């Protein structure tokens, strides 16, 4: 008889609505009450069923690890960041006839952010960065702000990335990104491969070196040139600098 009763309890519990299953204690109590009304069990059997359910609930609660308050918000965060310092020197060769003064600038770049995979199809990202409001760069020169003004920090990234379902299972991968994101207009064919770091007369040489290393097709085009120095061309000092840079580019580019 008890076996039949427990079978009836299991069947009734499985056929309850999802809302009722969410509260197991109330569901078992309702089942016991129904069985008692039908005369299938007596009061002692009903109390025995409820007691066993309470013991099972206590075991499940003991086996479930406690979750610290707020841990779900920071759990799964993938942090990223950097802090860079560099000194840029500009030599214009005044000793060899140049008219511009040599100078240098000390610069920094700082970025800190995180990403989090919220669920299998959604990811969020956020990043703070230094800068001066120039969308092309987050570099800042020391002394650029006057009167001891504080340096600014900008929201560089704030976005959500969503993986859309594959319609019909045809192997189509589609990602939708919305918010403050990186500049999407990057030329994959050539322009982003010849971005240079040099200045003065070394610019065209570095572009030629990068184009050659990337295997890009190129040709010479005659253009009018405006010289900003009196000697109108590369000095001996400029030539020596280019020679050293060519050696450096051989191992760094």
N, C-alpha and C positions, 0 to 999 in steps of 0.2 A: 504493500500500500504506500509506504514512504517513497519507494522508487517511482511510483506513478505520480505522486504528489510533486516530487522534485522535477519530473519531466514536464508536468503541467506548468510549474513555475518558470522553467526555462523557456518553454514555448511562448508563454504570455509575455515574458520579459523581452524576447527577441522581436515580438510583433508590436511592441510599443512604438510610438512615434519618436523621431530623433530628439524632440524637445524633452520628452519624458526620460529618455535614456541618459540625457545630460545630467539628470539628478537621480542617480541610482538608488540612493537611500529611500527617497519618496516612492520610486517605482516599485521596489520590493515590498514596501509597506502597503501600497495599493493592491498589489497582487495577492498578498496574504489576506487582506480584507475581503477581496473578491472570493477567494477560495473558502474563507470562513462563511461568507454569506451563502455560497452554494452548498455548504455542508460537506465539502470535500476534506476539510481538516478541522481539528478542534483547536481550542485556544492554546493548549500546551505545544502542539506542533507549530502553530504560528509563531509563538514566542521563540521556539528553537530555531526556526528559519531566520527570524530577525536577529537573534544573537549571533548566528554564524555569519550573517552579512556584516554585522558590526565588526567582528573579528577580522574578516577579509578586508574591510575598508581600512582598519587600523594597520594591517600589514602593507597595503598599497601606499598609505600615507608615509609609513616609515621607510619604504624603499624609494620614495620620490625625493631626490635631493632638493634642498632648499635653494631658492633663487634669490640672490641679493637684490635689494631694491635698486632699480636703475641700471642693473648689469646688462639688460637686453639692449639698452641704447648704445653702449660703448662696445659691446661684444661684436667681434667681426670687423672692426675698423682696421683698415690697412693704411698705415701712415706713410707719408713721403715728404721729403723736404731737402733743402740745401741752403748753404750759405757760402758765397763766393766773394773773394777779394782779388783785385787785379790792379796793376799800375800800368797805364798806357803812356808811352813817351813819344813825343812828336819832334823829330829832328829835321829842321829845314835847311841846314847847311849854310848858316849865315857866314861862317868863316870861308866858304867857297863861293860867295857871291849871292847867297839867298837873302831875301828881304824880310822874311817872316821870322819871328822869334821862336826858339825852341821852347817847348813846354811839355808838361805831363799832367795827367789827371789820375786820381786814385778813386776807384769805383767799387761798388758792392752790389750783390744781388741776393735777396733772401726770399725763400718760398717755403710754405708749410701747408700741407693739406692731407686729406684722407679720402678713401673710397670705401663703400660698404655694399656688399651684395645682400640686398634686403630679402630677396627670394630668388628662385631659379631664373626668373625672367626680368628682374628689375635691379638696377644698381644706381646708387647716388654718389656724387662726388662734390668735394668742396676744397677750395685752396685760397689762401691769402698770399699776397706777394708785394714786394716793394715796387717802387716805380715813381714816375713823375706825371703820369697820365698819358704817356706816349704808348699807343697800342702796339707799336713795333718792338718795344723792349721794356724789361722790368729792371734795367740797370739804373743806378743812381750814382752821381758823382759827389764825393764829399766836398762840402763848401758850395754846392749849387744853390742851397737855400740860404737866404740872407738873415741876418739878425738872430742867429741861433734858433731858427724856426725848426720845429720837429719834422722828422721825415714821415711821409705818408705811407699808409698800408692800404692796399686795395683788395677787393674781392676779385680774384683772378679766375676762379672756377666756382660754379654753383649750378649743377645740372643733374638731370635724371636720364638714365640710359635704359631702354626697354627693348627686350628681344621679342619680336613678334612671332606668333605661331606659324609653322610651316603649313601652308594650305595644301591639303591633299597628300602630305608626306612626300613631296617631290624633291626634297633636298634644298629648298630655298631658305637662305639665312638672311633675315632682315632685322636691322637694329635701328631704333628711333631714339635720337638724342635731342633733348630740349633743355634750354637754359643758357647760362653763361658758359661757353665752351671755348676751346682753342680755335685759332683762326683756321677755318676749313679750306681756305683758298691757297693751297700749297701745290705748286706745279710739279707733278711727278716725272715729267719728261726731262727737263733740263734746268730751269731757273733756280730751283732749290738746291741743285748740285754744284752751283758755282757761286754761292754766297761767300764773299771774301772777308778777311779780317784785316788786310793790309790797308795802307793809306798812301797818298802821294803817287809817285810813279811806279810803285810796286803793285798797284791794283790790277792793271792790265796784265802784268806778268803772272800774278797769282790766278787770275781768271783763266789764262791760257793753260797753266799747269793743272788746274782742277778739271778743265774741259778735256784735256788729254788723258788724265787718269780715269775719268768717268767714261771715256770712249765716245764723247759727244762729237758730232760733226760740226765743223766750224769753217769759216772763210774770212778773209780780210776785207774790210770795208773802209774806204777812205773817208775821213770826217775832218771837219775843221777843228783846230785845236787852239784853245786860249790858254797861254802860259801865265802863271801868276808870279814867276820868278824872272829876274833880269836875264839869266843865262839861257833861257828858252830851251830847256832840255835836261837831260840827266847829267849830273856832275860826276866827278870821279868818286866822291863820297857816296853818292846815290848808287853808282855802279857796284861799289864794294858792299853796300848794304844788300843790294839785290842778290849778289853772289852768295852771301851768307844765308839769306832767306831761301834761296834755291836749295842749298844744302839742307836747311831745316825742313823745308816742305817735302823733301825726298823721304824723310822718315816720319813726318807727322800727318801729312794729308792722305 
